[in-house]
Amino acid sequence: MRNVAIVGAGLAGFSVARRLRELDYTGAITLFGDEGALPYDRPPLSKGSLKASVDASGATLRPSEFFEENQIALRPSEPVLGIDTTARTLQLRGEAFAFDALVLATGATPRALPNAIIRGLHGVHGLRTLADAQRISQAFGTAQHALIVGGGYIGLEVAAAAAERGLRVTLIEAGPRILGRVAGPPTADAIRAAHKRKGVDIREGVGLSALVGTDQVKGAILSDGAHVAADCVIVGIGIDPNVTLAKSAGLATENGILVDPTCQTSQPGIWAAGDCAAFPMADQITRLESVGNAIEMGEVVAANIMGQSRPYAPTAWFWSDQFDLKLQMVGLSPGYDRIVTRPGVNPDAISHWYYAGERLLSVDIINEPKTYIIAKRLIETGKSPPPAQIADQSVNLKVLLKS
Ligand SMILES: Cc1cc2nc3c(=O)[nH]c(=O)nc-3n(C[C@H](O)[C@H](O)[C@H](O)COP(=O)(O)OP(=O)(O)OC[C@H]3O[C@@H](n4cnc5c(N)ncnc54)[C@H](O)[C@@H]3O)c2cc1C
């Protein structure tokens, strides 16, 4: 390969470019982005960045010199409009760009509320980009009452940030409980309790029926008929993978750009990584939306462009910061039939271990990074300590790693 093109200058695209150079790839690398910025990290956008004015430079993954020194041609304001898989060219605004290998790292787009609900009202925000975070942070400066739609991680983090900025906060979750898709009931209970202590009004099993206001949003009518005040609405109801480019080029898609175990799409020499990519894992097609996935999948793609034929077999991991809670998760819990609780060393720390029979599937850890490190090692190495030992605080977890 002499000419690698990467579409999407987010974390996954950046990870491919960086790892190619680390693997001594000497050909050309071109990284196409459409946000007009250096690649940056998204996690701070729903955490510290919302607490004050958003600083664009803080989240940048590397300074511009990194791209020059590593001869990565960054084109941050160059949306790729099409792919000709036969001619092996990308269609740009004014040129066709030839590639030998292509990586699609196009990310995802937040789901929006239906137009019939938004009705063009000002004050309704989604959160994916730095520009979104800057708008929300600014709105928090003058708003009195935030309504957060969606009780996933982003919604809960934004709710925490809004409460810390002094706003009155209502969060609604249409499903039966917060974090229904991503964490077990005891973890959701701990997070709910923390929000309650800080005055966030969480309403579960409640959807949004209408927004109230003429020009600027003023409030909302909920599915249970309740009215709430809201001069700022943040929508965190999930994301859809960006597959349009892949689909119109004839690549296979299924809730993401479909890839094989080596991250190659249905077209040889075209790869996908990050939030946009759906890959086989444990007999299922999986898509992960996390920093860990973007970095590690990008690195595997780079290795495979270099001919290593490495399968992508990740251990899922994630974290979330809300108020004084640091939540860390490793593994995937679907299929669990038992939850084992391990009290932490400090009263504000706890971990929940999800088992299917005797097999450990995943662990959620609150405020105990040392336990997370061991739990991650256990999951990565496929070890399943007996549940009774996990529940026994006197058992040193490090010992379980060695057994
Ligand atoms: C607010 C927020 C907080 C988060 N917090 C956490 C967290 O705490 N922990 C965690 O693990 N994960 C977190 N995540 C998720 C994590 O940030 C994502 O999983 C990760 O950024 C995915 O990287 P990506 O490169 O696949 O996609 P993206 O970061 O979305 O990058 C894709 C890029 O491609 C561009 N693009 C798309 N189409 C084209 C095109 N045709 N031409 C050119 N460019 C194009 C997009 O505009 C975008 O810039 C968070 C995400 C958000 C939004």
PDBQT file of the ligand as one rigid body, heavy atoms in Angstrom, charges set to zero:
ROOT
HETATM    1  C1  LIG A 501     -20.270  13.984  24.487  1.00  0.00    +0.000 C 
HETATM    2  C2  LIG A 501     -19.660  12.615  24.389  1.00  0.00    +0.000 A 
HETATM    3  C3  LIG A 501     -19.088  12.032  25.507  1.00  0.00    +0.000 A 
HETATM    4  C4  LIG A 501     -18.518  10.768  25.423  1.00  0.00    +0.000 A 
HETATM    5  N1  LIG A 501     -17.968  10.214  26.545  1.00  0.00    +0.000 NA
HETATM    6  C5  LIG A 501     -17.355   9.012  26.463  1.00  0.00    +0.000 A 
HETATM    7  C6  LIG A 501     -16.725   8.429  27.604  1.00  0.00    +0.000 A 
HETATM    8  O1  LIG A 501     -16.749   8.987  28.687  1.00  0.00    +0.000 OA
HETATM    9  N2  LIG A 501     -16.100   7.239  27.454  1.00  0.00    +0.000 N 
HETATM   10  C7  LIG A 501     -16.044   6.587  26.256  1.00  0.00    +0.000 A 
HETATM   11  O2  LIG A 501     -15.460   5.496  26.159  1.00  0.00    +0.000 OA
HETATM   12  N3  LIG A 501     -16.658   7.112  25.153  1.00  0.00    +0.000 NA
HETATM   13  C8  LIG A 501     -17.304   8.305  25.231  1.00  0.00    +0.000 A 
HETATM   14  N4  LIG A 501     -17.909   8.843  24.129  1.00  0.00    +0.000 N 
HETATM   15  C9  LIG A 501     -17.900   8.089  22.869  1.00  0.00    +0.000 C 
HETATM   16  C10 LIG A 501     -16.615   8.316  22.095  1.00  0.00    +0.000 C 
HETATM   17  O3  LIG A 501     -16.254   9.653  22.099  1.00  0.00    +0.000 OA
HETATM   18  C11 LIG A 501     -16.846   7.807  20.661  1.00  0.00    +0.000 C 
HETATM   19  O4  LIG A 501     -17.114   6.423  20.742  1.00  0.00    +0.000 OA
HETATM   20  C12 LIG A 501     -15.642   8.078  19.779  1.00  0.00    +0.000 C 
HETATM   21  O5  LIG A 501     -15.425   9.469  19.655  1.00  0.00    +0.000 OA
HETATM   22  C13 LIG A 501     -15.867   7.478  18.393  1.00  0.00    +0.000 C 
HETATM   23  O6  LIG A 501     -14.840   7.885  17.545  1.00  0.00    +0.000 OA
HETATM   24  P1  LIG A 501     -15.006   7.767  15.958  1.00  0.00    +0.000 P 
HETATM   25  O7  LIG A 501     -13.724   8.254  15.398  1.00  0.00    +0.000 OA
HETATM   26  O8  LIG A 501     -15.505   6.432  15.606  1.00  0.00    +0.000 OA
HETATM   27  O9  LIG A 501     -16.188   8.764  15.592  1.00  0.00    +0.000 OA
HETATM   28  P2  LIG A 501     -16.224  10.356  15.669  1.00  0.00    +0.000 P 
HETATM   29  O10 LIG A 501     -15.496  10.826  16.855  1.00  0.00    +0.000 OA
HETATM   30  O11 LIG A 501     -17.675  10.726  15.520  1.00  0.00    +0.000 OA
HETATM   31  O12 LIG A 501     -15.435  10.819  14.371  1.00  0.00    +0.000 OA
HETATM   32  C14 LIG A 501     -15.948  10.669  13.076  1.00  0.00    +0.000 C 
HETATM   33  C15 LIG A 501     -15.602  11.903  12.288  1.00  0.00    +0.000 C 
HETATM   34  O13 LIG A 501     -15.866  11.658  10.916  1.00  0.00    +0.000 OA
HETATM   35  C16 LIG A 501     -16.427  12.806  10.340  1.00  0.00    +0.000 C 
HETATM   36  N5  LIG A 501     -17.090  12.433   9.079  1.00  0.00    +0.000 N 
HETATM   37  C17 LIG A 501     -18.222  11.712   8.915  1.00  0.00    +0.000 A 
HETATM   38  N6  LIG A 501     -18.500  11.561   7.593  1.00  0.00    +0.000 NA
HETATM   39  C18 LIG A 501     -17.501  12.194   6.925  1.00  0.00    +0.000 A 
HETATM   40  C19 LIG A 501     -17.229  12.413   5.534  1.00  0.00    +0.000 A 
HETATM   41  N7  LIG A 501     -18.036  11.933   4.571  1.00  0.00    +0.000 N 
HETATM   42  N8  LIG A 501     -16.129  13.120   5.184  1.00  0.00    +0.000 NA
HETATM   43  C20 LIG A 501     -15.288  13.599   6.142  1.00  0.00    +0.000 A 
HETATM   44  N9  LIG A 501     -15.498  13.426   7.466  1.00  0.00    +0.000 NA
HETATM   45  C21 LIG A 501     -16.589  12.752   7.848  1.00  0.00    +0.000 A 
HETATM   46  C22 LIG A 501     -17.374  13.279  11.446  1.00  0.00    +0.000 C 
HETATM   47  O14 LIG A 501     -17.814  14.608  11.286  1.00  0.00    +0.000 OA
HETATM   48  C23 LIG A 501     -16.468  13.097  12.658  1.00  0.00    +0.000 C 
HETATM   49  O15 LIG A 501     -15.651  14.231  12.833  1.00  0.00    +0.000 OA
HETATM   50  C24 LIG A 501     -18.510  10.094  24.184  1.00  0.00    +0.000 A 
HETATM   51  C25 LIG A 501     -19.087  10.682  23.053  1.00  0.00    +0.000 A 
HETATM   52  C26 LIG A 501     -19.667  11.931  23.151  1.00  0.00    +0.000 A 
HETATM   53  C27 LIG A 501     -20.300  12.557  21.939  1.00  0.00    +0.000 C 
ENDROOT
TORSDOF 0
